[in-house]
């Protein structure tokens, strides 16, 4: 009875703890093979990790876009200000 309890509850719970503490991908693979609802939790972790990667890529693209916009506006401001200083001066 203890062996079955360990197989069905203790081992998957230890895997979940390991995943939450270390984001261990091997633990996710093992959890996906676990019996019952635990395998569904493994698939949810897998999906969450995939979405996190996508969000990190989107964030990096947004930050790069922001840098380009700032550089463009700085350059445009300089290009407008230089002739205006000559006209005003």
Z-matrix of the N, CA and C atoms (Angstrom, degrees):
N
C 1 1.458
C 2 1.525 1 111.05
N 3 1.344 2 116.47 1 -38.56
C 4 1.466 3 120.32 2 -179.62
C 5 1.523 4 110.09 3 -66.45
N 6 1.332 5 116.55 4 -37.57
C 7 1.461 6 120.90 5 179.69
C 8 1.520 7 111.00 6 -62.67
N 9 1.336 8 115.85 7 -43.71
C 10 1.461 9 119.75 8 178.51
C 11 1.528 10 111.17 9 -65.98
N 12 1.332 11 115.81 10 -40.24
C 13 1.459 12 120.20 11 178.20
C 14 1.519 13 110.20 12 -60.73
N 15 1.327 14 116.26 13 -44.04
C 16 1.465 15 120.81 14 179.01
C 17 1.527 16 110.35 15 -61.84
N 18 1.340 17 116.29 16 -44.34
C 19 1.465 18 120.86 17 -178.75
C 20 1.524 19 111.53 18 -63.99
N 21 1.302 20 116.83 19 -41.27
C 22 1.460 21 120.79 20 -172.72
C 23 1.528 22 114.02 21 -86.72
N 24 1.339 23 117.66 22 -27.19
C 25 1.465 24 118.78 23 -173.61
C 26 1.524 25 112.96 24 -126.57
N 27 1.307 26 117.63 25 -56.85
C 28 1.470 27 120.72 26 -171.72
C 29 1.524 28 112.84 27 -62.25
N 30 1.334 29 117.23 28 -48.97
C 31 1.464 30 119.90 29 -178.08
C 32 1.533 31 111.69 30 -62.39
N 33 1.343 32 119.48 31 -48.77
C 34 1.470 33 118.23 32 177.46
C 35 1.533 34 113.20 33 -60.75
N 36 1.319 35 117.19 34 -37.24
C 37 1.467 36 119.45 35 178.71
C 38 1.529 37 111.32 36 -66.02
N 39 1.333 38 116.51 37 -37.24
C 40 1.464 39 119.42 38 176.66
C 41 1.526 40 110.18 39 -66.27
N 42 1.339 41 117.10 40 -37.66
C 43 1.463 42 120.83 41 177.03
C 44 1.528 43 110.82 42 -63.78
N 45 1.331 44 116.84 43 -43.30
C 46 1.466 45 120.95 44 178.82
C 47 1.523 46 109.97 45 -60.85
N 48 1.316 47 116.69 46 -43.32
C 49 1.469 48 120.51 47 178.16
C 50 1.523 49 110.49 48 -60.28
N 51 1.328 50 116.16 49 -44.81
C 52 1.465 51 120.68 50 179.78
C 53 1.533 52 110.89 51 -62.24
N 54 1.320 53 116.98 52 -41.20
C 55 1.468 54 121.29 53 179.46
C 56 1.527 55 110.16 54 -63.70
N 57 1.323 56 116.56 55 -45.81
C 58 1.464 57 120.17 56 -178.52
C 59 1.524 58 112.09 57 -66.01
N 60 1.326 59 117.56 58 -33.82
C 61 1.460 60 120.78 59 -178.33
C 62 1.521 61 112.89 60 -81.31
N 63 1.338 62 117.54 61 -34.81
C 64 1.467 63 119.51 62 -170.85
C 65 1.523 64 114.68 63 -127.85
N 66 1.317 65 119.19 64 -3.09
C 67 1.473 66 123.02 65 -175.52
C 68 1.526 67 111.33 66 54.86
N 69 1.330 68 116.45 67 38.86
C 70 1.456 69 122.93 68 -176.35
C 71 1.524 70 111.08 69 -71.54
N 72 1.335 71 116.45 70 118.09
C 73 1.468 72 121.34 71 -177.51
C 74 1.530 73 111.99 72 -70.33
N 75 1.336 74 117.28 73 -33.16
C 76 1.470 75 119.85 74 177.85
C 77 1.526 76 110.79 75 -65.38
N 78 1.325 77 116.38 76 -36.56
C 79 1.466 78 120.31 77 177.58
C 80 1.527 79 110.12 78 -65.39
N 81 1.338 80 116.80 79 -35.65
C 82 1.469 81 119.93 80 177.56
C 83 1.528 82 109.46 81 -64.47
N 84 1.342 83 117.14 82 -43.74
C 85 1.467 84 120.22 83 178.49
C 86 1.520 85 111.03 84 -59.98
N 87 1.335 86 116.59 85 -42.60
C 88 1.461 87 120.07 86 179.36
C 89 1.524 88 111.27 87 -66.36
N 90 1.327 89 116.17 88 -39.36
C 91 1.466 90 119.85 89 -179.50
C 92 1.525 91 110.99 90 -66.19
N 93 1.331 92 116.89 91 -34.63
C 94 1.464 93 120.23 92 178.64
C 95 1.531 94 111.47 93 -64.23
N 96 1.335 95 116.83 94 -21.90
C 97 1.465 96 121.62 95 177.96
C 98 1.531 97 112.23 96 -92.13
N 99 1.315 98 117.48 97 -4.23
C 100 1.466 99 121.55 98 -177.45
C 101 1.528 100 110.40 99 -70.49
N 102 1.319 101 116.40 100 156.88
C 103 1.467 102 120.20 101 -178.48
C 104 1.535 103 112.69 102 -74.35
N 105 1.306 104 114.16 103 154.89
C 106 1.467 105 121.13 104 172.11
C 107 1.514 106 114.52 105 67.02
N 108 1.301 107 114.68 106 -144.37
C 109 1.464 108 122.45 107 -175.65
C 110 1.526 109 113.16 108 -67.87
N 111 1.328 110 116.98 109 -20.39
C 112 1.455 111 120.09 110 -178.67
C 113 1.527 112 111.60 111 -61.68
N 114 1.334 113 117.15 112 -34.78
C 115 1.465 114 119.33 113 178.62
C 116 1.529 115 110.19 114 -64.66
N 117 1.325 116 116.92 115 -36.70
C 118 1.470 117 120.22 116 177.08
C 119 1.527 118 110.51 117 -63.47
N 120 1.329 119 116.30 118 -38.93
C 121 1.465 120 120.13 119 176.95
C 122 1.523 121 109.89 120 -62.81
N 123 1.329 122 117.20 121 -38.57
C 124 1.464 123 121.32 122 176.51
C 125 1.517 124 111.53 123 -60.06
N 126 1.327 125 116.68 124 -44.10
C 127 1.463 126 120.24 125 178.07
C 128 1.531 127 111.22 126 -65.43
N 129 1.323 128 116.92 127 -35.71
C 130 1.473 129 120.17 128 176.96
C 131 1.525 130 111.37 129 -65.49
N 132 1.341 131 117.05 130 -40.20
C 133 1.465 132 120.16 131 175.71
C 134 1.522 133 109.91 132 -62.11
N 135 1.322 134 116.87 133 -43.86
C 136 1.463 135 121.67 134 179.97
C 137 1.529 136 110.26 135 -59.00
N 138 1.324 137 116.41 136 -46.06
C 139 1.465 138 121.00 137 179.00
C 140 1.525 139 111.39 138 -64.60
N 141 1.318 140 116.91 139 -40.45
C 142 1.468 141 120.42 140 179.81
C 143 1.527 142 110.66 141 -63.82
N 144 1.344 143 117.26 142 -40.51
C 145 1.461 144 119.99 143 178.36
C 146 1.527 145 110.73 144 -64.96
N 147 1.340 146 117.28 145 -39.26
C 148 1.467 147 121.11 146 178.47
C 149 1.524 148 110.75 147 -64.16
N 150 1.319 149 116.34 148 -44.11
C 151 1.463 150 119.91 149 179.73
C 152 1.528 151 111.13 150 -66.16
N 153 1.322 152 116.53 151 -34.54
C 154 1.459 153 119.79 152 178.17
C 155 1.529 154 110.64 153 -63.58
N 156 1.343 155 116.30 154 -41.64
C 157 1.465 156 120.05 155 177.25
C 158 1.526 157 110.63 156 -60.59
N 159 1.336 158 116.01 157 -44.33
C 160 1.463 159 119.78 158 179.02
C 161 1.524 160 111.42 159 -62.03
N 162 1.324 161 116.63 160 -41.32
C 163 1.464 162 120.40 161 178.83
C 164 1.531 163 111.67 162 -65.00
N 165 1.332 164 116.36 163 -39.13
C 166 1.461 165 119.82 164 178.70
C 167 1.526 166 110.79 165 -64.78
N 168 1.345 167 117.08 166 -40.11
C 169 1.464 168 120.82 167 177.23
C 170 1.529 169 110.67 168 -65.29
N 171 1.324 170 116.83 169 -43.11
C 172 1.465 171 120.69 170 179.56
C 173 1.527 172 110.44 171 -63.99
N 174 1.320 173 116.83 172 -39.23
C 175 1.465 174 120.61 173 178.34
C 176 1.519 175 110.55 174 -63.62
N 177 1.330 176 116.88 175 -43.13
C 178 1.468 177 120.67 176 179.02
C 179 1.532 178 110.71 177 -62.76
N 180 1.338 179 117.26 178 -41.41
C 181 1.470 180 120.36 179 177.71
C 182 1.525 181 110.84 180 -64.48
N 183 1.327 182 116.80 181 -40.66
C 184 1.472 183 120.20 182 180.00
C 185 1.523 184 110.84 183 -65.72
N 186 1.331 185 116.68 184 -40.30
C 187 1.470 186 119.47 185 178.72
C 188 1.525 187 110.88 186 -65.86
N 189 1.333 188 117.45 187 -39.46
C 190 1.465 189 121.09 188 177.53
C 191 1.520 190 110.47 189 -64.94
N 192 1.320 191 116.30 190 -41.44
C 193 1.460 192 121.23 191 178.07
C 194 1.527 193 110.77 192 -62.06
N 195 1.330 194 115.98 193 -40.54
C 196 1.461 195 120.26 194 178.81
C 197 1.523 196 110.92 195 -64.24
N 198 1.332 197 117.59 196 -39.90
C 199 1.469 198 121.24 197 177.79
C 200 1.525 199 110.84 198 -63.60
N 201 1.338 200 116.40 199 -43.12
C 202 1.465 201 120.15 200 179.09
C 203 1.522 202 111.08 201 -64.29
N 204 1.331 203 117.02 202 -40.99
C 205 1.464 204 120.77 203 179.14
C 206 1.519 205 110.31 204 -62.95
N 207 1.322 206 116.57 205 -43.82
C 208 1.462 207 120.81 206 179.89
C 209 1.523 208 110.83 207 -62.92
N 210 1.338 209 116.60 208 -44.11
C 211 1.464 210 120.25 209 178.88
C 212 1.521 211 110.67 210 -63.05
N 213 1.337 212 117.12 211 -41.58
C 214 1.461 213 120.80 212 178.73
C 215 1.525 214 111.39 213 -62.25
N 216 1.327 215 116.96 214 -46.98
C 217 1.466 216 120.09 215 -178.91
C 218 1.531 217 111.73 216 -66.09
N 219 1.326 218 116.89 217 -36.17
C 220 1.469 219 120.09 218 177.17
C 221 1.514 220 110.01 219 -64.18
N 222 1.315 221 116.47 220 -44.56
C 223 1.464 222 121.19 221 179.72
C 224 1.522 223 111.03 222 -65.56
N 225 1.316 224 116.75 223 -43.75
C 226 1.463 225 121.00 224 179.44
C 227 1.525 226 110.84 225 -62.87
N 228 1.306 227 116.61 226 -42.96
C 229 1.455 228 120.94 227 178.43
C 230 1.527 229 110.42 228 -60.37
N 231 1.321 230 116.87 229 -43.36
C 232 1.468 231 120.73 230 179.17
C 233 1.528 232 110.69 231 -64.13
N 234 1.334 233 116.77 232 -42.68
C 235 1.466 234 120.93 233 -178.38
C 236 1.522 235 111.56 234 -65.76
N 237 1.299 236 118.94 235 -31.05
C 238 1.466 237 122.16 236 178.53
C 239 1.523 238 110.35 237 -81.16
N 240 1.328 239 116.73 238 -40.31
C 241 1.463 240 121.34 239 -176.15
C 242 1.524 241 112.51 240 -66.95
N 243 1.317 242 117.51 241 -37.84
C 244 1.487 243 120.31 242 -176.06
C 245 1.524 244 111.69 243 -61.61
N 246 1.332 245 120.49 244 -51.24
C 247 1.478 246 117.98 245 178.24
C 248 1.540 247 112.64 246 -68.32
N 249 1.347 248 116.65 247 -31.23
C 250 1.460 249 119.03 248 179.48
C 251 1.541 250 110.15 249 -65.68
N 252 1.316 251 117.33 250 -37.78
C 253 1.478 252 120.52 251 177.71
C 254 1.512 253 110.27 252 -63.39
N 255 1.321 254 116.71 253 -37.48
C 256 1.462 255 119.64 254 179.20
C 257 1.518 256 110.34 255 -68.10
N 258 1.324 257 117.40 256 -40.44
C 259 1.468 258 121.45 257 -179.96
C 260 1.519 259 110.31 258 -67.31
N 261 1.336 260 116.26 259 -46.29
C 262 1.460 261 120.85 260 -177.47
C 263 1.528 262 109.93 261 -69.32
N 264 1.343 263 116.23 262 -39.35
C 265 1.464 264 120.91 263 -177.26
C 266 1.492 265 109.78 264 -72.45
